[in-house]
Amino acid sequence: MMNNANFVRILDAAPALLKRLGWFHTPQGGEMKAALAEADRMGIPCVYGDVEFSQTTRELKKSVMGMALNPAQSLANIPTPPSELTSVFGPLLTGQSDPKEFVEMIKTRERARQVTTYLSRCFPSVYKVMITDRDVHMARMLRDHCSEGKVVAVVGMAHAEGIEREWEELDT
């Protein structure tokens, strides 16, 4: 199990980590904006299928505040990350890895699955807001607006499997 001191160290490192990844200084959704611009250039209709950022942020704050109100319960059963994640995140958290290399390293289905599985075990309420709720919403939006023909969806790697799973469930 991960002890509270390690979790606090991760929380303390989070803002610096996000800054190193460029998430505090670059516009949100840059890849999506580029895809929308290309679709416009080609005359292809597009649908914004994600949950509004403000709604996700609001729900995430509620989830994190719930954990903060009862940290002993929230942190008591956090398992130690599997070795394949420790080897990836360790150098990043200690500043021994280039954040750009890190981002590229986690852009595979397998690595995304490992990260999201661990997130779901450690912080189920955060996982629900950040992954599950958005997967369900995106699958429904795709189905409602793109049900005929082929569909190209630009989504984060962490959402690909969940959207596919939800799409299949909508078929049944």
Sequence and secondary structure as in RCSB ss.txt:
>XXXX:A:sequence
MMNNANFVRILDAAPALLKRLGWFHTPQGGEMKAALAEADRMGIPCVYGDVEFSQTTRELKKSVMGMALNPAQSL
ANIPTPPSELTSVFGPLLTGQSDPKEFVEMIKTRERARQVTTYLSRCFPSVYKVMITDRDVHMARMLRDHCSEGK
VVAVVGMAHAEGIEREWEELDT
>XXXX:A:secstr
   HHHHHHHHHHHHHHHHHTTTTTS TTHHHHHHHHHHHHHT      S  HHHHHHHHHHHHHHHHHSHHHHH
HT     HHHHHHHHHHHTT S HHHHHHHT SHHHHHHHHHHHHHH HHHHIIIIIHHHHHHHHHHHHH  SS 
      HHHHHHHHHHHHHHH 
